[in-house]
Protein backbone atom coordinates (compact mmCIF):
# COMPACT_ATOMS: atom_id res chain seq x y z
CA UNK A 1 0.00 0.00 0.00
CA UNK A 2 2.71 2.51 1.00
CA UNK A 3 5.08 1.45 -1.77
CA UNK A 4 8.69 2.55 -2.04
CA UNK A 5 11.12 4.97 -3.67
CA UNK A 6 13.98 4.57 -6.14
CA UNK A 7 17.60 5.66 -5.79
CA UNK A 8 16.70 9.24 -6.68
CA UNK A 9 13.94 9.26 -4.05
CA UNK A 10 11.23 9.10 -6.70
CA UNK A 11 8.06 7.19 -5.83
CA UNK A 12 7.92 3.88 -7.69
CA UNK A 13 4.95 2.10 -6.17
CA UNK A 14 1.93 2.54 -3.90
CA UNK A 15 1.17 5.88 -2.25
CA UNK A 16 4.78 6.94 -2.82
CA UNK A 17 4.15 6.78 -6.57
CA UNK A 18 0.57 8.09 -6.60
CA UNK A 19 1.44 11.19 -4.55
CA UNK A 20 5.01 11.65 -5.79
CA UNK A 21 4.38 15.24 -6.93
CA UNK A 22 3.00 16.13 -3.48
CA UNK A 23 5.72 14.36 -1.49
CA UNK A 24 8.94 15.00 -3.39
CA UNK A 25 9.44 18.73 -2.79
CA UNK A 26 11.96 20.76 -4.76
CA UNK A 27 15.77 20.70 -4.81
CA UNK A 28 17.72 23.82 -3.87
CA UNK A 29 19.54 25.72 -6.68
CA UNK A 30 22.36 28.21 -7.20
CA UNK A 31 21.90 30.86 -9.92
CA UNK A 32 24.93 32.70 -11.37
CA UNK A 33 25.98 34.43 -14.57
CA UNK A 34 28.58 32.67 -16.74
CA UNK A 35 30.20 33.28 -20.10
CA UNK A 36 30.15 30.97 -23.13
CA UNK A 37 32.99 28.87 -21.69
CA UNK A 38 31.13 28.39 -18.41
CA UNK A 39 33.35 30.70 -16.36
CA UNK A 40 31.69 32.91 -13.75
CA UNK A 41 31.49 36.53 -14.88
CA UNK A 42 33.51 39.03 -12.90
CA UNK A 43 31.57 40.97 -10.25
CA UNK A 44 28.45 38.83 -10.77
CA UNK A 45 26.48 37.63 -7.75
CA UNK A 46 25.33 34.15 -6.94
CA UNK A 47 21.77 33.59 -5.80
CA UNK A 48 20.95 30.63 -3.58
CA UNK A 49 17.42 29.22 -3.66
CA UNK A 50 16.68 27.05 -0.66
CA UNK A 51 15.23 23.57 -1.17
CA UNK A 52 11.53 23.12 -0.45
CA UNK A 53 10.48 20.11 1.56
CA UNK A 54 7.74 17.89 0.21
CA UNK A 55 4.32 18.03 1.83
CA UNK A 56 3.11 15.48 4.36
CA UNK A 57 0.15 13.14 3.87
CA UNK A 58 -2.29 12.11 6.59
CA UNK A 59 -3.42 8.56 5.86
CA UNK A 60 -6.76 7.05 6.76
CA UNK A 61 -4.95 3.94 8.03
CA UNK A 62 -5.33 3.14 11.74
CA UNK A 63 -1.92 1.76 12.75
CA UNK A 64 -3.38 -0.44 15.51
CA UNK A 65 -5.98 -2.01 13.24
CA UNK A 66 -3.34 -2.42 10.53
CA UNK A 67 -0.97 -4.25 12.89
CA UNK A 68 -3.72 -6.60 14.10
CA UNK A 69 -4.86 -7.32 10.53
CA UNK A 70 -1.27 -8.07 9.48
CA UNK A 71 -0.82 -10.47 12.38
CA UNK A 72 -3.96 -12.53 11.83
CA UNK A 73 -3.83 -12.55 8.04
CA UNK A 74 -0.33 -13.99 8.21
CA UNK A 75 -1.53 -16.55 10.78
CA UNK A 76 -4.50 -17.51 8.57
CA UNK A 77 -2.36 -17.94 5.46
CA UNK A 78 0.28 -20.02 7.25
CA UNK A 79 -2.14 -22.17 9.29
CA UNK A 80 -4.27 -22.97 6.25
CA UNK A 81 -1.42 -23.27 3.74
CA UNK A 82 -2.77 -20.60 1.38
CA UNK A 83 -0.46 -21.13 -1.56
CA UNK A 84 -1.38 -17.79 -3.17
CA UNK A 85 -1.59 -15.68 -0.01
CA UNK A 86 -4.46 -13.45 1.04
CA UNK A 87 -5.62 -9.94 1.77
CA UNK A 88 -7.70 -7.95 4.23
CA UNK A 89 -9.43 -4.59 3.75
CA UNK A 90 -11.14 -2.75 6.61
CA UNK A 91 -13.14 0.38 5.81
CA UNK A 92 -15.24 3.06 7.48
CA UNK A 93 -18.45 2.91 5.41
CA UNK A 94 -19.49 6.45 6.34
CA UNK A 95 -16.38 8.17 5.02
CA UNK A 96 -14.74 5.66 2.68
CA UNK A 97 -11.62 5.76 4.88
CA UNK A 98 -9.52 2.60 4.51
CA UNK A 99 -8.55 1.72 8.07
CA UNK A 100 -6.41 -1.24 7.04
CA UNK A 101 -5.20 -2.76 3.78
CA UNK A 102 -2.98 -5.82 4.10
CA UNK A 103 -1.57 -8.27 1.59
CA UNK A 104 0.28 -11.46 2.49
CA UNK A 105 3.01 -12.28 1.73
CA UNK A 106 4.47 -8.78 1.97
CA UNK A 107 7.99 -7.44 1.61
CA UNK A 108 10.44 -5.12 3.38
CA UNK A 109 9.75 -1.56 2.16
CA UNK A 110 13.33 -0.63 3.07
CA UNK A 111 14.65 -3.43 0.83
CA UNK A 112 12.08 -3.57 -1.99
CA UNK A 113 14.44 -5.24 -4.47
CA UNK A 114 15.17 -8.13 -2.11
CA UNK A 115 12.92 -11.11 -2.91
CA UNK A 116 10.73 -12.22 0.01
CA UNK A 117 10.98 -15.96 -0.70
CA UNK A 118 13.62 -17.89 1.25
CA UNK A 119 13.46 -20.59 -1.41
CA UNK A 120 14.24 -18.11 -4.20
CA UNK A 121 16.88 -16.18 -2.23
CA UNK A 122 19.37 -19.04 -2.27
CA UNK A 123 19.48 -19.19 -6.07
CA UNK A 124 18.65 -15.55 -6.82
CA UNK A 125 22.00 -14.84 -8.51
CA UNK A 126 21.27 -17.55 -11.07
CA UNK A 127 17.88 -16.11 -12.06
CA UNK A 128 17.74 -14.12 -15.33
CA UNK A 129 17.04 -10.39 -15.09
CA UNK A 130 13.77 -10.85 -16.97
CA UNK A 131 12.60 -13.48 -14.48
CA UNK A 132 13.79 -11.35 -11.57
CA UNK A 133 11.69 -8.43 -12.80
CA UNK A 134 8.66 -10.70 -13.15
CA UNK A 135 9.05 -12.14 -9.65
CA UNK A 136 9.62 -8.71 -8.06
CA UNK A 137 6.53 -7.28 -9.77
CA UNK A 138 4.49 -10.20 -8.45
CA UNK A 139 5.86 -9.52 -4.95
CA UNK A 140 4.95 -5.83 -5.16
CA UNK A 141 1.36 -6.47 -6.38
CA UNK A 142 -1.31 -5.23 -4.02
CA UNK A 143 -3.91 -8.02 -4.31
CA UNK A 144 -6.55 -5.83 -2.70
CA UNK A 145 -6.75 -3.57 -5.75
CA UNK A 146 -4.79 -5.22 -8.58
CA UNK A 147 -6.12 -8.81 -8.59
CA UNK A 148 -9.59 -10.03 -9.48
CA UNK A 149 -11.39 -13.09 -8.13
CA UNK A 150 -14.79 -14.81 -8.14
CA UNK A 151 -16.59 -13.56 -5.01
CA UNK A 152 -18.88 -16.57 -4.66
CA UNK A 153 -21.76 -16.36 -2.20
CA UNK A 154 -20.73 -13.01 -0.72
CA UNK A 155 -22.22 -11.61 -3.95
CA UNK A 156 -25.68 -12.79 -2.93
CA UNK A 157 -25.87 -9.52 -0.99
CA UNK A 158 -26.16 -7.71 -4.33
CA UNK A 159 -28.97 -9.99 -5.53
CA UNK A 160 -30.78 -9.68 -2.19
CA UNK A 161 -30.47 -5.87 -2.26
CA UNK A 162 -31.80 -5.59 -5.81
CA UNK A 163 -34.69 -8.00 -5.10
CA UNK A 164 -35.79 -6.05 -2.04
CA UNK A 165 -35.41 -2.69 -3.74
CA UNK A 166 -37.52 -3.87 -6.68
CA UNK A 167 -40.09 -5.26 -4.21
CA UNK A 168 -39.86 -8.71 -5.77
CA UNK A 169 -39.72 -10.25 -2.30
CA UNK A 170 -39.36 -9.38 1.37
CA UNK A 171 -37.17 -10.70 4.15
CA UNK A 172 -39.57 -12.92 6.08
CA UNK A 173 -42.28 -14.31 3.80
CA UNK A 174 -42.48 -17.76 5.35
CA UNK A 175 -42.29 -20.59 2.82
CA UNK A 176 -41.99 -18.24 -0.19
CA UNK A 177 -39.17 -20.31 -1.68
CA UNK A 178 -38.43 -24.00 -1.88
CA UNK A 179 -35.01 -25.58 -2.38
CA UNK A 180 -35.21 -29.03 -3.95
CA UNK A 181 -31.45 -29.32 -4.35
CA UNK A 182 -31.21 -27.49 -7.66
CA UNK A 183 -32.99 -25.43 -10.28
CA UNK A 184 -33.30 -25.83 -14.07
CA UNK A 185 -32.50 -22.77 -16.18
CA UNK A 186 -32.75 -22.95 -20.00
CA UNK A 187 -32.33 -26.73 -19.91
CA UNK A 188 -29.35 -26.61 -17.55
CA UNK A 189 -29.72 -27.91 -13.99
CA UNK A 190 -27.70 -25.88 -11.50
CA UNK A 191 -27.21 -27.51 -8.11
CA UNK A 192 -27.44 -25.99 -4.67
CA UNK A 193 -24.22 -26.49 -2.71
CA UNK A 194 -26.29 -28.70 -0.39
CA UNK A 195 -28.01 -30.64 -3.17
CA UNK A 196 -27.63 -33.90 -1.21
CA UNK A 197 -29.83 -32.52 1.61
CA UNK A 198 -32.02 -29.74 0.16
CA UNK A 199 -32.98 -26.76 2.31
CA UNK A 200 -36.68 -27.12 1.56
CA UNK A 201 -39.09 -24.31 2.46
CA UNK A 202 -37.36 -20.96 3.05
CA UNK A 203 -37.88 -17.21 3.39
CA UNK A 204 -35.34 -14.80 1.89
CA UNK A 205 -33.68 -14.41 5.28
CA UNK A 206 -33.37 -18.19 5.64
CA UNK A 207 -32.06 -18.50 2.08
CA UNK A 208 -29.28 -16.01 2.83
CA UNK A 209 -28.55 -17.74 6.14
CA UNK A 210 -28.32 -21.07 4.29
CA UNK A 211 -26.52 -19.53 1.28
CA UNK A 212 -29.02 -21.34 -0.93
CA UNK A 213 -28.11 -21.00 -4.63
CA UNK A 214 -31.50 -21.84 -6.24
CA UNK A 215 -33.31 -19.05 -4.39
CA UNK A 216 -30.88 -16.40 -5.63
CA UNK A 217 -30.86 -17.85 -9.13
CA UNK A 218 -34.65 -17.53 -9.21
CA UNK A 219 -34.49 -13.97 -7.93
CA UNK A 220 -31.93 -13.08 -10.59
CA UNK A 221 -34.28 -14.35 -13.30
CA UNK A 222 -37.10 -12.20 -11.91
CA UNK A 223 -34.90 -9.09 -11.79
CA UNK A 224 -33.78 -9.60 -15.39
CA UNK A 225 -30.49 -8.82 -17.11
CA UNK A 226 -31.05 -5.12 -17.81
CA UNK A 227 -32.19 -4.26 -14.31
CA UNK A 228 -29.55 -6.47 -12.69
CA UNK A 229 -26.78 -4.73 -14.64
CA UNK A 230 -28.15 -1.35 -13.60
CA UNK A 231 -27.57 -2.39 -9.98
CA UNK A 232 -24.07 -3.66 -10.80
CA UNK A 233 -23.37 -0.23 -12.23
CA UNK A 234 -24.87 1.66 -9.28
CA UNK A 235 -22.90 -0.43 -6.78
CA UNK A 236 -19.74 0.51 -8.71
CA UNK A 237 -19.01 -3.06 -9.78
CA UNK A 238 -18.60 -2.28 -13.49
CA UNK A 239 -15.94 0.41 -13.00
CA UNK A 240 -12.80 1.06 -11.01
CA UNK A 241 -13.39 2.67 -7.62
CA UNK A 242 -10.78 5.35 -8.30
CA UNK A 243 -9.02 4.72 -4.98
CA UNK A 244 -5.84 6.79 -4.67
CA UNK A 245 -3.38 4.02 -5.56
CA UNK A 246 -1.76 3.08 -8.88
CA UNK A 247 -2.47 -0.23 -10.58
CA UNK A 248 -6.18 -0.65 -9.81
CA UNK A 249 -7.82 -3.34 -11.95
CA UNK A 250 -11.43 -3.43 -13.09
CA UNK A 251 -13.98 -6.22 -12.81
CA UNK A 252 -14.52 -8.80 -15.56
CA UNK A 253 -18.19 -9.27 -16.50
CA UNK A 254 -19.78 -10.44 -19.72
CA UNK A 255 -21.18 -7.59 -21.77
CA UNK A 256 -24.83 -7.07 -20.91
CA UNK A 257 -26.03 -8.00 -24.41
CA UNK A 258 -24.26 -11.37 -24.20
CA UNK A 259 -25.84 -12.43 -20.90
CA UNK A 260 -28.44 -15.19 -21.27
CA UNK A 261 -30.53 -16.98 -18.62
CA UNK A 262 -27.72 -19.35 -17.57
CA UNK A 263 -25.14 -16.55 -17.36
CA UNK A 264 -27.53 -14.44 -15.28
CA UNK A 265 -28.11 -17.43 -13.02
CA UNK A 266 -24.40 -17.86 -12.24
CA UNK A 267 -23.91 -14.13 -11.71
CA UNK A 268 -26.81 -14.13 -9.23
CA UNK A 269 -24.94 -16.39 -6.82
CA UNK A 270 -21.47 -14.97 -7.45
CA UNK A 271 -19.73 -17.12 -10.06
CA UNK A 272 -18.31 -16.90 -13.59
CA UNK A 273 -17.20 -13.28 -13.31
CA UNK A 274 -14.47 -11.52 -11.36
CA UNK A 275 -14.23 -8.40 -9.19
CA UNK A 276 -11.50 -6.82 -7.08
CA UNK A 277 -11.53 -6.92 -3.28
CA UNK A 278 -11.71 -3.10 -3.19
CA UNK A 279 -14.88 -3.20 -5.33
CA UNK A 280 -16.44 -5.76 -2.96
CA UNK A 281 -15.65 -3.85 0.24
CA UNK A 282 -17.06 -0.70 -1.39
CA UNK A 283 -20.25 -2.59 -2.30
CA UNK A 284 -20.88 -3.81 1.25
CA UNK A 285 -19.94 -0.37 2.60
CA UNK A 286 -22.71 1.08 0.43
CA UNK A 287 -25.18 -1.22 2.20
CA UNK A 288 -23.65 -0.37 5.59
CA UNK A 289 -23.87 3.35 4.76
CA UNK A 290 -27.64 2.92 4.55
CA UNK A 291 -27.61 2.69 0.76
CA UNK A 292 -25.34 5.58 -0.27
CA UNK A 293 -22.13 4.93 -2.25
CA UNK A 294 -18.91 6.40 -0.82
CA UNK A 295 -15.61 6.38 -2.72
CA UNK A 296 -12.79 4.59 -0.85
CA UNK A 297 -9.68 6.60 -0.01
CA UNK A 298 -6.29 6.30 1.70
CA UNK A 299 -5.34 9.96 2.15
CA UNK A 300 -7.58 12.28 4.15
CA UNK A 301 -5.40 15.40 4.50
CA UNK A 302 -2.29 17.12 3.15
CA UNK A 303 -0.02 19.22 5.40
CA UNK A 304 1.90 22.04 3.72
CA UNK A 305 5.60 21.68 4.65
CA UNK A 306 6.16 25.44 4.69
CA UNK A 307 3.05 26.86 6.36
CA UNK A 308 2.10 23.67 8.28
CA UNK A 309 -1.44 24.32 7.13
CA UNK A 310 -3.56 21.16 7.07
CA UNK A 311 -5.92 20.76 4.14
CA UNK A 312 -8.63 18.17 4.75
CA UNK A 313 -9.78 16.31 1.66
CA UNK A 314 -13.52 16.01 1.18
CA UNK A 315 -15.34 12.71 1.48
CA UNK A 316 -16.62 11.80 -1.99
CA UNK A 317 -20.16 10.48 -1.84
CA UNK A 318 -21.93 9.02 -4.83
CA UNK A 319 -25.57 8.34 -5.58
CA UNK A 320 -28.10 6.51 -3.47
CA UNK A 321 -28.01 2.91 -4.67
CA UNK A 322 -30.75 1.40 -2.51
CA UNK A 323 -33.19 2.91 -0.04
CA UNK A 324 -32.39 3.15 3.65
CA UNK A 325 -35.21 0.69 4.32
CA UNK A 326 -33.69 -1.88 1.93
CA UNK A 327 -30.22 -1.39 3.41
CA UNK A 328 -31.53 -1.97 6.93
CA UNK A 329 -33.28 -5.15 5.81
CA UNK A 330 -30.09 -6.50 4.22
CA UNK A 331 -28.08 -5.62 7.35
CA UNK A 332 -30.68 -7.42 9.46
CA UNK A 333 -30.36 -10.54 7.29
CA UNK A 334 -26.56 -10.32 7.46
CA UNK A 335 -26.90 -10.28 11.23
CA UNK A 336 -28.96 -13.49 11.02
CA UNK A 337 -26.27 -15.12 8.84
CA UNK A 338 -23.80 -14.61 11.69
CA UNK A 339 -26.12 -15.31 14.61
CA UNK A 340 -27.74 -18.45 13.15
CA UNK A 341 -26.49 -19.23 9.62
CA UNK A 342 -23.32 -20.17 7.75
CA UNK A 343 -21.42 -17.29 9.35
CA UNK A 344 -22.03 -18.25 12.97
CA UNK A 345 -18.29 -18.67 13.59
CA UNK A 346 -18.06 -14.86 13.35
CA UNK A 347 -20.18 -14.23 16.45
CA UNK A 348 -18.51 -12.03 19.06
CA UNK A 349 -20.26 -11.50 22.38
CA UNK A 350 -21.44 -7.92 22.84
CA UNK A 351 -21.33 -6.96 19.15
CA UNK A 352 -23.96 -6.92 16.41
CA UNK A 353 -22.03 -8.47 13.55
CA UNK A 354 -23.44 -9.03 10.10
CA UNK A 355 -21.69 -10.93 7.36
CA UNK A 356 -21.66 -13.38 4.50
CA UNK A 357 -19.31 -16.22 3.65
CA UNK A 358 -18.12 -17.11 0.17
CA UNK A 359 -16.32 -19.93 -1.61
CA UNK A 360 -15.48 -19.97 -5.30
CA UNK A 361 -13.20 -21.58 -7.83
CA UNK A 362 -10.02 -19.72 -8.74
CA UNK A 363 -10.34 -20.07 -12.49
CA UNK A 364 -11.91 -22.94 -14.45
CA UNK A 365 -10.71 -26.48 -13.68
CA UNK A 366 -7.66 -25.24 -11.75
CA UNK A 367 -8.43 -27.22 -8.61
CA UNK A 368 -7.84 -23.98 -6.66
CA UNK A 369 -10.37 -22.14 -4.51
CA UNK A 370 -10.87 -18.69 -3.01
CA UNK A 371 -12.54 -18.45 0.39
CA UNK A 372 -13.76 -15.19 1.87
CA UNK A 373 -15.85 -13.46 4.51
CA UNK A 374 -17.37 -10.00 4.19
CA UNK A 375 -18.95 -8.32 7.19
CA UNK A 376 -19.88 -5.22 9.14
CA UNK A 377 -20.40 -4.10 12.74
CA UNK A 378 -22.48 -2.98 14.47
CA UNK A 379 -25.36 -3.73 12.11
CA UNK A 380 -27.70 -1.19 13.77
CA UNK A 381 -25.24 1.64 13.02
CA UNK A 382 -22.25 0.27 11.06
CA UNK A 383 -18.89 1.90 11.73
CA UNK A 384 -16.66 -0.66 10.08
CA UNK A 385 -16.77 -3.13 7.20
CA UNK A 386 -14.23 -5.86 6.50
CA UNK A 387 -13.33 -8.31 3.75
CA UNK A 388 -10.87 -11.15 4.31
CA UNK A 389 -9.91 -13.19 1.25
CA UNK A 390 -7.72 -16.31 1.28
CA UNK A 391 -6.36 -17.69 -1.99
CA UNK A 392 -6.20 -21.47 -2.36
CA UNK A 393 -6.18 -22.73 1.24
CA UNK A 394 -4.83 -26.28 1.05
CA UNK A 395 -4.72 -27.17 4.74
CA UNK A 396 -6.73 -29.83 6.53
CA UNK A 397 -9.62 -27.40 7.11
CA UNK A 398 -10.66 -27.48 3.45
CA UNK A 399 -11.77 -24.39 1.53
CA UNK A 400 -15.27 -23.49 2.77
CA UNK A 401 -15.63 -19.80 3.65
CA UNK A 402 -17.44 -20.41 6.92
CA UNK A 403 -14.48 -22.35 8.30
CA UNK A 404 -12.10 -19.37 8.24
CA UNK A 405 -14.16 -16.71 10.00
CA UNK A 406 -12.16 -17.24 13.20
CA UNK A 407 -9.43 -15.03 11.78
CA UNK A 408 -11.93 -12.31 10.90
CA UNK A 409 -13.23 -12.29 14.49
CA UNK A 410 -9.68 -11.91 15.81
CA UNK A 411 -9.30 -8.78 13.70
Secondary structure by P-SEA (a helix, b strand, c coil): cccccccccccccccccccccccbbbbbbbbbbbcccccccccbbbbbbbbbbbbbbbbcccaaaaaaaaaaaaaaaaaaccccccbbbbbcccccccccccccccccccccccccccccccccccccaaaaaaaaaaaacccccccccccccccaaaaaaaaaaacccccccccccccccccccccbbbbccccccccccccaaaaaaaccaaaaaaaaaaacaaaaaaaaaaacccccccccccbbbbbbbcccccccaaaaaaaaacccbbbcaaaaaaaaaaaaaccbbbbbbcccccccccccbbbbbccccccccccaaaaaaaaaaaaaaaaccccccccccccccccccccccccccccccccccccccccccccccbbbbbccccccccccccccccccccc
